[in-house]
Every structure is written in C-alpha cells, then in structure tokens.
Amino acid sequence: MDPYILRPENVIEPPSGFIRKLKFLGPSFILSASIVGSGELIATTTLGAKAGFVTFWVILLSCLVKVAVQIEMGKHTILYGETAMQAFNRLPGPRFGPARWSVWVVLVVMLVKLLQLGGIVGGVALILNMVAPQLSVATAAFLVAVVVALITFKGYYKFIERFSLVLIGFFTVFTFLAIYFLKFTDYQLMWVDVMEGLTFQLPAAAVAVAIGAFGITGVGADEIIHYNYWCLEKGYAAHTGPFEQTEQWTNRAKGWIRVMHLDAILAMIIYTVVTAAFYLLGAAVLHAQEQIPEGYEMVESLSRMYTESIGPEAKPIFLLGSFMVLFSTLFAALAAWNRQYSDLFGQLGWINFFNMKMRMRSIAILAWVMPLLWASLFVFIKLPVLMVISGGIVGSVLLLLVVFATLHFRYRRTLPQFVPSRWYDIILWISVVAIAWVASYSLYQVVI
C-alpha cells in the first residue's frame, strides 16, 4: 500500500474503544523522539542553567500551547490526504515558478535549520569522544552521520516508530531517577522553587535562550509539518479513503480524527512531563553551579546534572542515555527531513513525489546527503549549543507560516460537516496568538 495515494481498497473502519485505538497510535511518538534530544537535553537544560527556576513557565507553555496547531494539521491531512508541501502550495499568495511563496519560504528556512541538526550531531560526537578519546571529535561526527544514514535510508515507517520509542524510553526513566535522588543532595528540589517558575517572569538575560527553547521544545514548526507525513504513513488518510459525499465517509473520517486526537494528546502529556524533568534538573544543579552548557564542554556540563544527583557512577549511564536521546533526534529528524525535502522537490517539479519508486529513491539519497552535511557544519562551526539554539529561533519564525497555514485550513478549507466547536476554536486561537507573539518577537530580535 502506498499511503500517499488514497484508494477505496485501503479503507478501514476506525477503532471504537480506547484500548483498540492504542494500536493505531504512533505519529506523535516519532515527533517525541525528534523533540527530546535537541529540545529537552540541550535547549531546555541550557535555559534552566541560565535563568534558574524562574522561566519554568516558558517550557510548560511551549509544550502545551502548540498541540492545537498540530491537531489542525493532522485533521487537514486526514480530510484531504495532501502532503504538507502540497497543502502549503495551495495557500493564497504569489507563485514563483512552479511553487507558491510559502513553499520557497519553507525551503529557505529548512536550509538554515541545518545548523540545528549539525549541533545535535556535535553533541553525539562529543559523547563518543569522551567514551573513546582516540576518536577525534570530527571523526566521531562523521561516524555518527554514517551510522544514522545506514539505519534510516530504507525509510520504513514501522521501524522508525518502534525504534523511536525504544530510544527515548530508557533515558526518560533515568532522568526521573535523577530528579528523585536530588532530595538526598544539596540541590534538593523544593515546591517553592517550582512555584517560582510559575510567576511568568522573564529575565532580560534569558530572553534569547527562552525564545530558542520555545521554538524547539514541544512541537516546533518543522515537527508540526512533519506530523503530516507520519499521519499519512500511519494510514489515517488512506484508511479514511478518498472524499465521498456520503455519511459513511464522514463518520469514518471523524473516527480517524478522534484517533489522531488521542495520539497527539497522549504524546503531549509524555513530552511535557519529560521536558519539565530536564528543565528542573538544569535549574537545580547547573544554575546553582553557574555551569552553562556550551562549546565542547557541553556534554561534560550536562553530565553534572546526573553525577551530582545519583553519584559519579551515573556518568557512564548518562553518556549512554544522552547518546541514545540525541541519536533519537537525528534518527527521527532525518527520516522526516528526507520526506519533506522530497516533497519540496516534488512541488518544485524536480521529481514526481507520488511515484513511489522515485520517492523512495529520493529518500534514500537524502538519507546520506543530509547527515554528512550536518556533520560538516558542526566540524566547521564547533559550537553545538549555539547551533541548536539558532535552529530554535529560526523554528520560531517558521511557526508564523505554520500559523497562517493552520488558519487557512480551519477557515477556508474545513468541510461544513467538520466545523469544530466554539471551545475548539478558542483553544486554537490561544495557541495561534501565543505562537505568533513569540515568533514575531523572535523575528524582531533577529532583524534588530
């Protein structure tokens, strides 16, 4: 079955009970694997180290506020079966050559976001260098690139989904253990510290990192776009089938939209809790020590969150866990980037994306090109934290386009029988306003 082509023979009735729906979850958990490495381990802990507990609210808001936009993107995917770039190419506005302005904007921004993934490759390379000093950091970076390319280039959805869950599971448990053992140290986490982080303060010195963290933690602009591909490949649109003006099709679409809602909300709960744990560790330990993760010392600084909590014996486990969580980001992100760039090339007329053989060939080639490019950028720049935060800031800007697309989908392309409730619209607008404000502020900081 080609999940990008809607055919009547692929129609499946949606599951009705909660337990049966669990079998069809997965797209949001791939996003979680992509989010956890760059957002939680690097950007979130860096913000906690810089600002202490006071900006805890930024992290929680970032995780909670963007899920409504993600859900609207998923709903549009199920109703129309369009790829992300296909849908963006139908937004209003001028056309330049084969594609509209929106597709070109995505292409330019994604080129800049190469820095973010380069920073994550750097983080994994630094860990390998600590474990095996005979490997130079540069050699380790290219070794990481080759390994992630080997694992990803086949591009099968089920493998990507299952491997993502395994990679993030271990380190999540390890992080909660570190939070627990803080109670036996000088960095004991107090309830008053958590409450301080919910006072909605934002120190001037932490603004830039907070904006970057907002762009990366939770679902960022690129993750929202990537959700389209995972919903398609999970089969939500294919199981709904091509549009029919019938009650059966409407009920089937509503059923699969409910499955997608559960997928998005459960994943949001999981990555919000995990993100909060990373932030509190950074604020409790690194801020107290005035240790800001940066440069080649990034991994050494981050490891102190665990060695100060659990003890020196935790360092090897941290290195293994941080390797897994950063690698999960590279793995999940590369799988999504291969699809998005192939989709972009299709909208630009360079390939036929809907020819399965041609699409899989493009995905396989990009699986090698992208990680080698990420590694090259890291070896040249050598500033992994700055590279990740820069990607987050650019991601905040891309959110403006995602918000515009979301509102267009909601008010111009929603079918009459799928017009949502007033409460849904209120939540969506809260999400839109929050995202637009942060993205606009980020753009102002970059320009000025």
C-alpha positions as CSV (number, residue, x, y, z in Angstrom):
1,M,0.0,0.0,0.0
2,D,1.3,3.5,-0.9
3,P,-0.1,5.7,2.0
4,Y,0.3,8.8,-0.2
5,I,-2.3,7.6,-2.7
6,L,-5.9,7.3,-1.5
7,R,-7.6,4.2,-2.9
8,P,-11.0,2.7,-1.9
9,E,-9.4,-0.7,-1.3
10,N,-7.3,0.7,1.6
11,V,-10.3,1.9,3.6
12,I,-10.6,0.6,7.2
13,E,-13.2,1.5,9.7
14,P,-11.8,3.4,12.7
15,P,-11.4,1.6,16.1
16,S,-14.1,2.5,18.6
17,G,-12.8,1.8,22.1
18,F,-9.8,3.3,23.9
19,I,-7.8,0.1,24.0
20,R,-8.4,-0.6,20.3
21,K,-7.3,2.9,19.5
22,L,-4.0,2.5,21.2
23,K,-2.9,0.1,18.4
24,F,-3.2,2.9,15.9
25,L,-1.1,5.5,17.8
26,G,2.4,6.4,16.7
27,P,2.9,9.5,14.7
28,S,3.2,11.8,17.7
29,F,5.7,9.5,19.4
30,I,8.0,9.8,16.4
31,L,7.8,13.5,16.9
32,S,8.6,13.0,20.6
33,A,11.8,11.2,19.6
34,S,12.7,14.1,17.4
35,I,11.9,16.7,20.1
36,V,13.6,15.1,23.1
37,G,17.3,15.4,22.0
38,S,17.6,18.9,20.8
39,G,14.8,20.5,22.9
40,E,15.0,18.7,26.2
41,L,18.6,17.7,26.7
42,I,20.2,20.8,25.2
43,A,17.9,23.8,24.9
44,T,15.8,23.1,28.0
45,T,18.6,22.5,30.4
46,T,20.6,25.4,29.0
47,L,17.6,27.7,29.8
48,G,17.4,26.2,33.3
49,A,21.1,26.7,33.8
50,K,20.9,30.4,32.7
51,A,17.7,31.5,34.3
52,G,17.1,29.1,37.2
53,F,13.6,28.2,38.0
54,V,12.0,31.5,37.0
55,T,11.4,30.5,33.4
56,F,9.9,27.1,34.0
57,W,6.5,28.5,32.7
58,V,8.1,29.1,29.3
59,I,8.9,25.4,28.9
60,L,5.4,24.3,30.0
61,L,3.7,26.9,27.8
62,S,5.9,25.8,24.8
63,C,4.8,22.1,25.2
64,L,1.1,22.8,25.8
65,V,0.3,25.6,23.5
66,K,1.3,24.2,20.1
67,V,-0.6,20.9,20.2
68,A,-3.8,22.6,18.9
69,V,-2.0,23.7,15.7
70,Q,-0.6,20.2,15.3
71,I,-4.1,18.7,15.6
72,E,-5.4,21.1,13.0
73,M,-2.6,20.0,10.7
74,G,-3.5,16.3,11.3
75,K,-7.2,16.9,10.7
76,H,-6.4,18.6,7.3
77,T,-4.2,15.6,6.4
78,I,-7.0,13.1,7.1
79,L,-9.7,15.1,5.3
80,Y,-7.7,15.8,2.1
81,G,-4.8,13.3,2.0
82,E,-2.4,16.0,0.9
83,T,1.3,16.1,1.8
84,A,2.5,19.1,3.8
85,M,4.1,20.9,0.9
86,Q,1.2,20.1,-1.4
87,A,-1.1,21.8,1.1
88,F,1.3,24.7,1.5
89,N,1.4,25.1,-2.3
90,R,-2.3,25.7,-2.2
91,L,-2.1,28.6,0.3
92,P,-3.1,32.0,-1.1
93,G,-0.3,34.3,-2.4
94,P,2.0,34.7,-5.4
95,R,3.6,31.9,-7.3
96,F,7.3,32.0,-8.3
97,G,7.9,29.5,-11.0
98,P,6.4,26.1,-10.2
99,A,5.7,26.8,-6.5
100,R,4.0,29.4,-4.3
101,W,5.9,31.7,-2.0
102,S,5.1,29.5,1.0
103,V,7.0,26.5,-0.4
104,W,10.0,28.7,-1.1
105,V,9.9,30.1,2.4
106,V,9.9,26.6,3.9
107,L,12.9,25.6,1.7
108,V,14.9,28.6,2.8
109,V,14.2,28.2,6.5
110,M,14.9,24.5,6.4
111,L,18.3,25.2,4.9
112,V,19.1,27.5,7.8
113,K,17.8,24.8,10.3
114,L,20.6,22.5,9.0
115,L,22.6,24.3,11.8
116,Q,20.3,22.8,14.5
117,L,20.9,19.2,13.4
118,G,24.6,19.9,13.0
119,G,24.6,20.9,16.6
120,I,23.0,17.6,17.6
121,V,25.5,15.6,15.6
122,G,28.1,17.6,17.5
123,G,26.6,16.6,20.8
124,V,26.7,12.9,19.9
125,A,30.2,13.2,18.6
126,L,31.4,14.8,21.9
127,I,29.9,11.9,23.8
128,L,31.7,9.4,21.6
129,N,34.9,11.3,22.1
130,M,34.6,11.1,25.9
131,V,34.0,7.4,25.7
132,A,36.7,6.7,23.1
133,P,39.3,9.6,23.2
134,Q,41.3,8.0,20.4
135,L,38.4,9.2,18.1
136,S,38.7,12.9,17.3
137,V,35.5,14.9,17.6
138,A,35.5,15.5,13.8
139,T,35.9,11.7,13.1
140,A,33.2,10.9,15.6
141,A,30.8,13.4,13.9
142,F,31.2,11.8,10.5
143,L,31.0,8.3,12.1
144,V,27.6,9.3,13.6
145,A,26.5,10.7,10.2
146,V,27.3,7.4,8.5
147,V,25.6,5.3,11.2
148,V,22.3,7.3,11.2
149,A,22.3,7.2,7.4
150,L,22.7,3.5,7.3
151,I,19.8,3.0,9.7
152,T,17.5,5.5,8.1
153,F,18.0,5.2,4.3
154,K,15.4,2.4,3.8
155,G,12.8,4.7,5.4
156,Y,10.2,2.1,6.6
157,Y,7.6,3.7,8.9
158,K,7.1,0.8,11.4
159,F,10.8,0.5,12.1
160,I,11.0,4.3,12.6
161,E,8.1,4.3,15.0
162,R,9.3,1.4,17.2
163,F,13.0,2.4,17.2
164,S,12.0,5.9,18.3
165,L,10.1,4.6,21.3
166,V,12.9,2.4,22.4
167,L,15.5,5.2,22.2
168,I,13.5,7.7,24.3
169,G,12.2,5.2,26.9
170,F,15.5,4.4,28.7
171,F,16.7,7.9,29.1
172,T,13.3,9.1,30.3
173,V,13.3,6.6,33.2
174,F,16.9,7.6,34.0
175,T,16.0,11.3,34.2
176,F,13.1,10.7,36.6
177,L,15.5,8.8,38.8
178,A,17.9,11.7,38.8
179,I,15.0,14.0,39.8
180,Y,14.2,11.7,42.7
181,F,17.7,11.4,44.0
182,L,18.1,15.2,44.2
183,K,16.3,15.0,47.5
184,F,19.5,13.5,49.0
185,T,21.8,16.2,47.8
186,D,22.5,19.9,48.3
187,Y,20.4,20.6,45.2
188,Q,17.1,19.3,46.7
189,L,14.2,20.4,44.6
190,M,11.6,22.3,46.7
191,W,8.0,23.1,45.9
192,V,8.7,26.8,46.4
193,D,11.2,26.5,43.5
194,V,8.6,25.1,41.2
195,M,6.1,27.8,42.2
196,E,8.8,30.5,41.5
197,G,8.9,29.1,37.9
198,L,5.1,29.7,37.5
199,T,5.2,33.5,38.2
200,F,5.6,34.4,34.5
201,Q,8.8,36.4,34.9
202,L,11.4,36.5,32.0
203,P,14.8,38.0,33.0
204,A,16.4,40.0,30.2
205,A,19.5,37.9,30.2
206,A,17.4,34.8,29.4
207,V,15.2,36.1,26.6
208,A,17.2,34.8,23.7
209,V,17.5,31.3,25.1
210,A,13.9,31.3,26.2
211,I,12.8,32.2,22.6
212,G,15.0,29.4,21.2
213,A,13.7,26.9,23.7
214,F,10.1,27.9,22.9
215,G,10.9,27.2,19.2
216,I,12.4,23.8,20.0
217,T,10.6,22.3,23.0
218,G,7.2,20.8,22.4
219,V,6.3,20.5,18.8
220,G,8.2,23.1,16.7
221,A,7.3,24.4,13.3
222,D,9.2,21.6,11.5
223,E,7.7,18.9,13.8
224,I,4.1,20.2,13.1
225,I,4.9,20.0,9.3
226,H,6.4,16.5,9.8
227,Y,3.3,15.3,11.6
228,N,1.6,15.4,8.2
229,Y,3.9,12.7,6.8
230,W,3.7,10.4,9.8
231,C,-0.2,10.6,9.8
232,L,-0.1,9.7,6.1
233,E,2.3,6.8,6.6
234,K,0.4,5.5,9.6
235,G,-2.6,5.3,7.3
236,Y,-5.0,7.7,8.8
237,A,-5.9,9.3,5.5
238,A,-5.6,6.1,3.5
239,H,-7.9,4.3,5.9
240,T,-10.4,7.2,5.6
241,G,-10.3,6.9,1.8
242,P,-10.8,9.4,-1.0
243,F,-13.5,12.0,-0.3
244,E,-17.1,10.9,-0.8
245,Q,-20.2,13.0,-0.3
246,T,-21.7,10.2,2.0
247,E,-22.5,9.8,5.6
248,Q,-20.3,6.7,5.8
249,W,-17.2,8.7,4.6
250,T,-18.0,11.5,7.1
251,N,-18.3,9.1,10.0
252,R,-15.1,7.2,9.0
253,A,-13.2,10.5,8.8
254,K,-14.5,11.6,12.2
255,G,-13.4,8.3,13.7
256,W,-9.8,8.6,12.4
257,I,-9.7,12.2,13.5
258,R,-10.5,11.0,17.0
259,V,-7.7,8.5,16.9
260,M,-5.3,11.3,15.8
261,H,-6.5,13.5,18.7
262,L,-5.7,10.7,21.2
263,D,-2.3,10.2,19.5
264,A,-1.4,13.9,19.8
265,I,-2.7,14.5,23.3
266,L,-1.0,11.4,24.9
267,A,2.3,12.3,23.3
268,M,1.9,15.9,24.5
269,I,1.4,14.7,28.1
270,I,4.5,12.5,27.9
271,Y,6.9,15.0,26.3
272,T,5.6,17.8,28.6
273,V,6.4,15.7,31.7
274,V,9.8,14.7,30.3
275,T,10.6,18.3,29.3
276,A,9.7,19.6,32.8
277,A,12.1,17.0,34.3
278,F,15.0,18.1,32.2
279,Y,14.4,21.7,32.9
280,L,14.2,21.2,36.7
281,L,17.4,19.3,36.7
282,G,19.2,22.1,34.8
283,A,17.8,24.7,37.1
284,A,18.5,22.8,40.3
285,V,22.1,21.7,39.6
286,L,23.6,23.7,36.7
287,H,22.2,27.1,37.7
288,A,23.4,26.6,41.3
289,Q,26.9,25.8,40.0
290,E,26.8,28.6,37.4
291,Q,27.6,26.0,34.7
292,I,26.2,26.9,31.3
293,P,26.5,24.1,28.7
294,E,28.4,25.4,25.7
295,G,31.1,24.6,23.2
296,Y,33.0,21.3,23.5
297,E,32.3,21.3,27.3
298,M,28.5,20.9,26.7
299,V,28.3,17.2,27.4
300,E,30.6,17.4,30.5
301,S,28.4,20.2,31.9
302,L,25.2,18.3,31.2
303,S,26.5,15.1,32.9
304,R,26.8,17.0,36.2
305,M,23.0,17.0,36.4
306,Y,23.2,13.3,36.9
307,T,26.5,12.8,38.7
308,E,25.5,15.4,41.4
309,S,22.2,13.6,41.8
310,I,22.9,9.9,41.5
311,G,26.7,10.0,42.0
312,P,29.9,9.6,40.0
313,E,28.8,6.1,38.9
314,A,26.0,7.7,36.9
315,K,28.3,9.2,34.4
316,P,28.6,6.2,32.1
317,I,24.8,5.7,32.2
318,F,24.4,9.4,31.4
319,L,26.7,9.1,28.4
320,L,24.8,6.1,27.2
321,G,21.4,7.7,27.8
322,S,22.4,11.1,26.3
323,F,23.8,9.3,23.3
324,M,20.5,7.4,22.8
325,V,18.4,10.5,23.2
326,L,20.4,12.7,20.9
327,F,20.7,9.9,18.4
328,S,16.9,9.5,18.5
329,T,16.6,13.1,17.4
330,L,18.9,12.6,14.5
331,F,17.2,9.4,13.5
332,A,13.6,10.7,13.7
333,A,14.5,14.1,12.2
334,L,16.4,12.6,9.3
335,A,13.5,10.3,8.5
336,A,11.2,13.3,8.4
337,W,13.6,15.6,6.6
338,N,14.0,13.1,3.8
339,R,10.3,13.1,3.2
340,Q,9.9,16.8,3.5
341,Y,12.7,17.6,1.1
342,S,11.5,15.0,-1.3
343,D,8.0,16.6,-1.1
344,L,9.6,20.0,-1.7
345,F,11.4,18.7,-4.7
346,G,8.1,17.3,-6.0
347,Q,6.3,20.6,-5.6
348,L,9.2,22.4,-7.4
349,G,8.8,19.9,-10.3
350,W,12.2,18.2,-9.8
351,I,10.8,14.7,-9.1
352,N,7.4,13.0,-9.1
353,F,6.8,12.6,-5.4
354,F,3.7,10.4,-5.9
355,N,5.7,7.9,-7.9
356,M,6.6,5.5,-5.1
357,K,9.8,4.3,-6.7
358,M,11.1,7.8,-7.3
359,R,10.0,9.0,-3.9
360,M,11.9,6.1,-2.1
361,R,15.0,6.7,-4.2
362,S,15.0,10.4,-3.2
363,I,14.5,9.5,0.5
364,A,17.4,7.0,0.3
365,I,19.8,9.5,-1.4
366,L,18.9,12.3,1.1
367,A,19.5,9.8,4.0
368,W,23.2,10.1,3.1
369,V,23.4,13.7,2.0
370,M,21.7,15.3,5.0
371,P,23.7,13.7,7.9
372,L,27.0,14.3,6.1
373,L,26.1,17.9,5.6
374,W,25.1,18.2,9.3
375,A,28.5,16.8,10.4
376,S,30.4,19.1,8.1
377,L,28.6,22.1,9.5
378,F,29.5,21.1,13.1
379,V,33.1,20.4,12.3
380,F,33.3,23.9,10.7
381,I,31.4,25.9,13.4
382,K,32.3,23.8,16.5
383,L,29.5,25.5,18.7
384,P,26.8,22.8,19.2
385,V,24.7,24.7,21.7
386,L,24.7,27.9,19.7
387,M,23.8,25.9,16.6
388,V,20.8,24.2,18.3
389,I,19.5,27.5,19.8
390,S,19.9,29.2,16.4
391,G,17.7,26.5,14.9
392,G,15.2,27.0,17.6
393,I,15.0,30.8,16.8
394,V,14.6,30.1,13.1
395,G,12.0,27.5,14.0
396,S,10.0,30.1,15.9
397,V,9.9,32.2,12.8
398,L,8.7,29.3,10.7
399,L,5.9,29.0,13.1
400,L,4.4,32.2,11.7
401,L,3.9,30.4,8.3
402,V,2.6,27.3,10.1
403,V,0.0,29.5,11.9
404,F,-1.0,31.2,8.7
405,A,-1.5,27.8,7.1
406,T,-3.4,26.4,10.1
407,L,-5.9,29.4,10.0
408,H,-6.3,28.9,6.2
409,F,-7.1,25.2,6.7
410,R,-9.5,26.0,9.5
411,Y,-11.5,28.8,7.9
412,R,-11.1,28.2,4.2
413,R,-10.8,24.5,3.7
414,T,-12.7,22.9,6.6
415,L,-15.6,20.9,5.2
416,P,-19.0,22.0,6.6
417,Q,-19.6,18.7,8.4
418,F,-16.3,19.1,10.2
419,V,-16.6,22.6,11.6
420,P,-15.4,22.3,15.2
421,S,-17.0,23.5,18.5
422,R,-16.5,27.0,19.9
423,W,-14.3,25.6,22.6
424,Y,-12.0,24.1,20.0
425,D,-11.7,27.4,18.2
426,I,-10.9,29.2,21.5
427,I,-8.1,26.8,22.3
428,L,-6.8,27.1,18.7
429,W,-6.8,30.9,18.9
430,I,-5.0,30.8,22.2
431,S,-2.4,28.6,20.6
432,V,-2.2,30.8,17.5
433,V,-1.8,34.1,19.4
434,A,0.9,32.7,21.7
435,I,2.9,31.2,18.8
436,A,2.5,34.4,16.7
437,W,3.7,36.6,19.6
438,V,6.8,34.5,20.3
439,A,7.6,34.1,16.7
440,S,7.2,37.8,16.0
441,Y,9.4,38.7,18.9
442,S,12.0,36.2,17.7
443,L,11.9,37.8,14.2
444,Y,12.3,41.3,15.8
445,Q,15.3,40.1,17.8
446,V,17.0,38.6,14.7
447,V,16.3,41.7,12.5
448,I,17.1,44.3,15.1
